[in-house]
Amino acid sequence: MPPGSPDVRTRQIVDVLVEAFSDLMRADADAFRTKFRKMAADPFAFYRGSACLFYADMAGLEDRWSDERTRRVWIQGDLHAENFGTYMDGTGRIVFDVNDFDEAYLGHVSWDLRRFCASFALLAWRKAFSDDVIADLLRRYLGAYLDQVAAFTRTADDRSFALVRENTEGAVHDVILRTAARTRLDLLARSTVVEDFERRFADGPRTRRLGEEERARVLDALERWRGTVRPPARRRDVAYDVKDVVATGGFGIGSAGLPAYNVLLEGYDQALENDVVLSLKQGNVAAPSRVVRDPAIRAAFEHEGHRTAVSERALQANASQFLGWTEIDRVGFVVKELSPYESDLEWDDLTEPEEIAPVMTQLGRATAKMHCVGDADADPALVPFQTEEAITAMVGDRRGEFVEDLVAFAHDYARRTQEDHRSFVDAFRAGLIPGISSSGAHPVPR
C-alpha cells in the first residue's frame, strides 16, 4: 500500500481520479458530480467507481503471483462482486458469467482475483460477517477457481464450458431461471411506444432527439459497425432496417459522461415484438491500461470501442451476434444489444454465509472460465499460450500459499478502501476535486 500520511493519500486519491476522468469531467461536470455522490454512499460504491485508484496501487505492488506469461493475459479489469450475471450467448444459451467488459485489457491474472476478493470483503463487511467467515468464503472462491483452471488443462474444448441451468445451484440457478422467463417484448415496452403501427423510442428525460446531421453521423457509424459483427451460424439474422435513433444516458457508475445512442432495428422479422435495441456507447480508457505500458498491446486496438468489443469476445467465448465497434467523429464506440436476457446477481437477499457459499464456488468457476477462454484460442497474436497451463505452472505446488496470500490482501485492501472512502468524501465535501464542486452550480432553493 502507498506509504505516507492521510493527507498524502488524500492528495493521491484526488490526483488519480482527476487524471483518469478530467476530460469527461470537462465534458459533463454534472454527470461526474452524480457519479461522485454515488461513490460517496459507502466504501463498496467508492471501490466500484475507482478502479483507476486500484490500478495505481497495483503498479506499486510487488506481485508474487506474476511471471512472464501470467502478467500478460486477458483480464476483465474491474472484477467486483456485482459484475456477475446472466446473458444470452451467441448460441442462444442463457449463461451465468462475468457481464461487464468496459475495463477489460491484458494484464496480471492476479489483478482480477485481487480486485474481486477485496470487493467481496467490502460487500461482506456490509453484511456484518466476521473476518473469519469472509476468509472462508474467499477460500471457496479461490479453491473453485484453481480447480476449474486445472480442469481446463485436461480438456481441449474449454470454450464449450458455461454455467447454465443444468449445472448450477442456489441463487445462481435462480437468476438463470428468472432470466429465461423474460421476453423481448417486455424490454421494448419499457423504452418504446407504438404509434400508427410503427414502433419508436419513447420520449423522456433521459433521451434526446437528434438533428439531421447528428442522425446521419450515427447511421453512417452503424453501417461501419455491420462490418465488424460475426453473423450467427444457427440463429436468425436481423433485418438491420433502422426505425429510430436517440441520444441517451443512464449507464452505470463507471460510465458517467460517456456519450451514447440507442438505435431501434426492425429485428428478426416485421412482427413488432421482435424489434432489437442497440446501444452505441463511447469506449472509455480501460483502467489497467493506465499502468500496462506494453506498446504492442496498445497497438493491437484501433480505439477504445474496438478494445472493449475485442476483449469481450476473448473473455466470453460465445459473444452476442450484435457485439462490434464503430467510430463517430473519429471517436471509438462499442456496439451491443440491449438484451432482455441480462440480469445481475442480486446480493441484497443473500444474508447468510450458508447461502453465499455455493455462489462463491460458482463465481470462482466463472472467473476461471473467463480467463482460460481468453488465450491462444481467441487471439494468438496477443496471448500465444494456453492461459490455464500458464496459471497452473505459476501456482505450482504453492496452492495454499496462493490462496492465503490473496485472502490476506483482500482484508488489507478492504480496510484501506474504507479509509480511502472517508478521505474521498472529505475531499469532495471540501471542494478539493478540481472541476467538480460538491455543492454543484446551483444554490439550494430557499
N, C-alpha and C positions, 0 to 999 in steps of 0.2 A: 504494500500500500504506500502511496506517496507520503513522505515524511513532512513534518512541519506543523506549525500552529494552526488552530482553527481558521484564523484569518487567511493564512496562506492557502489552505484547502478551499475556502470560500472563493478566493480570487481565481483559483484553478477551475472550480466548477463554472463560474461565470465566464471565464475566458474560453473554456472548451465549448460551452453552449453557444456563445456568440460566434466563435469561429465556424461552428458547424451550421448555424442557422441564419447568419447575418443577411445573406442575400434574400432569403424568404421572409425574414423579419421586415426588411425594407419594402418588399412587395406587398405584404399583408400583415401589418402590425397587429390588427385586431384578431386575426386568426391565431397568432402566436400568444397574444395575451390570454386567449381562451385555452390554448394548449397548456400554458404555464399554470393557469388556475387549476386545470385538471391534474397536472403533475403535483400541485401543492396539496392535493387531497390527503395523501398518505404516502409512506415510503414505497409501497409497491407501485403506485401510479407514477411516482417520480422515477423509479427504476425503469418502468416501461418506456418512458419518454426520453430517457437519457442514455441510450446505447452508445452515443459518442463518448460519454464520460467513461463508461465501462472499458471501451477500447483504448482510451488514453491511458487508463490504468494497466491494461494488458500489455501495452507497449513497454512498460517499465517492469513487468513481472518476468522473472526467470522461470520459464515454463519447463518443468521437469518432464512433461509428457508430450514432447515435441521432438521430432527428428527430421531428417532430410525430406521424408515423404509426408509424414502426418502434419507438417506445418503448411502443406500446400494441397488441401483437399477442398471439395465443395462444402461450404457450411451455410446454415440458414442465416446466421448473423445476428439474430435477435430472438434467440430461443428462450422465451419465458413461458411460464405455466399457462398463460391464456392464449398462446399461439398454436393450439391444437384443436382440431375439429374435423368435420366431415366435408367432403366434396364428392361430386360425381366425376370419375376419371374418364379418360378418353375411350375406354372400353365399355362405358355405361355402368360400371360398378360404383356403388356408394361406399367410400372407404373412409377410414379414420386415419388422420395423418397430421403432420405439420401443415398449416394452411395460410401462412403469410411469408412472402419471399422478398419484401421490399428491401431488406438489408442483406440479401444473400450475396456471397462472394466466395473467394478462395482464401483460406487461412488455416489456422491451427484447429485441428479437430477438437482439442480440449476446450477451446473458447466456447463452442456451443454448449458443452457439458457444464462448464463453469457457470455460464450465464443462466442456464436452466436451473442448476442446483441452487444458486443464490436466490433466484426468483421464487423457487418453491419455499425456501427458508423464510422469505418475507411473507409470502402468502400464508404459510402455516403459522407464523407468528401472529397474524391477524386472527387466527382461529384458536389462539392460546395453547398451542401444542408445546410441550416441553422440548428442550434441545435434544434429549434422548429419542423422543418419538420422531422428531424431524430427521435425525440421523438415520434411524431405522428405515424410514420411508425412502430416504435418498439412497440407502444401500440397496433397496429393492429396485429402484430405478436403474442404478448403475450396474447392478448384477444382471438385470434383464437385458440391458444394452450390450454388455460384453457377451452374454450367452447368445444373443441374436447375431452379433458380429461373427462369433465363432461358427454359428450355423451357416452363415453365408460362405465361409471358407470351404464348406463341404458340398456346395452346390454350384452349378454353373448358371443357374437361372434365378438370380436374385431379383430380377426386375418383375417377376410374376408375383412376388410376395406382397401381400397387403393385409391390413387389419380390416376385416369385413364382418358382416353379420354372423357368419358361420364360425368364426374363430375368436370372438370377443366375449366379454362378460361385464356385468355390473353397469356402471354409468356409461362406459364407452359403448357397450352393446345398446343401451337405451337410446343414446343420441343417434346412433345409426338407424334404429327403428323409427324414431321420430322424424328424422330427415327423409326417410323413404316415403312417409305419408304426405310430404309436401307436394305442391303442384306448381307448374309454371304459371298457371292462371292466377294463383294466389299472389305471386310476386308482381304480376302485371297489374293486378287490382290495386296494389299499394302505391304504384307510381304512375299509372296511366289512366286515361279515360277513353271511352269510345263515343264518337260523335258522327252521325251520318254514316254509320257502319265502317268507320275508319278509326284506328287506334292512334293516339298521340300521347305524349307526356303530359301529365297534369301540371298546371302552373302552380307555383308555390314559392315560399320564401327562400328555399334552398336551390331554386333553379332560375336560370336566366335565358331568355330567348336571344338568339343570335341574329346579328345583322347579316346581310347578304355576303359581304366579303369574308367575315369570320366563318360563316357556314360553308362557304366554298373551300376555305382552307382545311376545315375539318373533313369535308368529303374527299378532298384530294389525299389527305392523310389516310383516310380509310381505304382508298384504293391501294396505297403503298402497303398498308397492313396486310391486305389479302395475299400479297406475295410472300409473306412470312409465316403463314399458318400451315399446319400439317393436316390435310384432309383426312377424315376418319376412314379406316379400312372397311368397317362394317356398319357404321351408323349413317343415317340420312344426312345429306348436306343441306345447308340453308340456301335461301334464295339470294341473300345479300342485298335485296332492294331496301333502300333507306326510307323509313316512314317519318322519322322525326329526329331532331338533334337539339340538345340543350346543354348549356354550361351548368355545372353542378359543383357541390362541395359535400362536406359532411363525412369525410373519411376519418380514420382513427387518430389517436394521439400522435402517432409518428408521422402523419401526413399533412400537418397543418400548413396552409399556404400554398399547396401544390395545385396548379390549375388542372381541371378535369372536365370531361364532357361525357354525357351519356348519349348513345345512339340506339334508336329503335329500328330493328330489322324485321323484314317480312317473316322470317323464320323458316320452318321446315315445309310449310305449305301455306295456302291462303286462309286457313282457319285462324281466326283472331286469337285463339287460345295458345297458339304455337309461336307467337312473336318472340324475338330474342332481344334482350337489352345488353349492349356492350358498354363497358367502361373504358374510356381513354384517359389515363392519369399520367401526369408528368412524372418521370422517374426521378427519385431522389438519390443523392450521393450515399452509397452504402457505407454504414458506419465502419465496418472493418477495413474498407479501402483507405481510410484515413491513416492507418498505421501499417498497411501492407504496401511496401514500396516497389514490388517487383514490376518493372516496366512491361514484361511480357504479358502479365495478367491484364494490366490496363489496356494494352494494345489489342487484346482479344475482343473488346467490346466497342461498338460504334458510338454508343451513348448509354445513358443510364436506363432508358426504356429497353434497349437491346439487352443490357446486362441483367435486368430483372427477369425478362422472359426466358433468356437462355439458362439462367440459374434455376428458375422454376422447373424448366424441362429436365435439367440434370437431376434435380433433387426429388422430383415427383414420379419419375419412371413413365407413367401414362398420363401426361398432362392433357388438359382440355383441348378440344379441336379449335377453340377460339383464341387461344393464347398466342400472342405475337407482339410486334412492336411497330412503331412508325415515328414520324417526325412532324412537328408543327412549328413553323418559323425557326427551323434548324434546332429545335429542342426535342429531345427524345421522350417518347411516351410509351408506356406499356399498355397493351390492349388485352382485356379479359372479358369474359361473360359475367354479368351479374346473375349468378345462378341461384335458383331457389333451393338448391341442394347443398348449401353451405351452412353449417351450424357449428358454433363454438361449443367446446366443452364447458359446461356451467359448473363453477366451483362452489357457488353460494350454498347449494343444498347438500354438499358433501361436508359433513361436520365432524365425523368420527374417523380416527385412523383406520379402523377396520373397513370402512367404505372406500377410503383413498388408496389402501394398499394395492388392490388389483388394478386400479387406474395407473399407479406408478409403474407397475410391471409392463402394462401396455404402452405407456409413454416411452419407456426405455426401448421397447421393441420398435416403436415407430421412429424413434431417433436413429437407431441403428440402420433401419431400412433406408432412411433418407440419406445418411452418409454413404452407405455401401452401394446404392444405385448410382450415385453421382461420381463415377470414376471412369476408367478407360472405356467402359461400355457406352458412356454418354459423349465424351469428347476427349479422345486420347491425346490431343494436342496440349490440353491443359492438365490433365491428370493421367499420365501414361502408365498407370499401375492399378491393381485392384485394391481399393481402399480397405476392405476387410482384412486383406493379408498384411497391409501396412500397419493397421491398428493392432492386430494380433501380435506381430513381431515387436512393435514398440512396447506393448504392455508386458509381453513375455511371461515370466513366472512371478511378476510383481502385481498380480491382480489385487490382492488385499491392500497393498500399499497404494495402488492407484485409487481404489475406492475411498480409503480413509483420507487420503490427501485432498480429494475433491469435496468430501463431506466437511473437512475442516475449513477448506476455502469457503464453502457455502455459508457456514456460520460466521466466519470473519467478515466476508464481504457484505452479508446482510446487515451486520452491526454497523459497518462503515456506511452503508446506504441509509440507514436510519439517521445517522449523524449528518450525512450529506443532505438529506431531505430537509432537516431543520435549517441547515446553513442556506440552502436554496430558498426556502420560504422567507427567511430573514432578509436575504439579499433582494428578493423580489419585492417584499413589502417596503424596503428602504429605497427602492428605485435605483438599485445598483446594476441592473442589467441594461446596458445601452440600447436605446431604441424601443424598449418595452417598459412603460410605466405601469406599476401595479394598479394605479387608480384609473388608467385609461384617459382618453382625450376629453371625456365629457364629465362635467361636475355632477355630483349627486343631487337630484332634484329635491327641492325643499317642500 
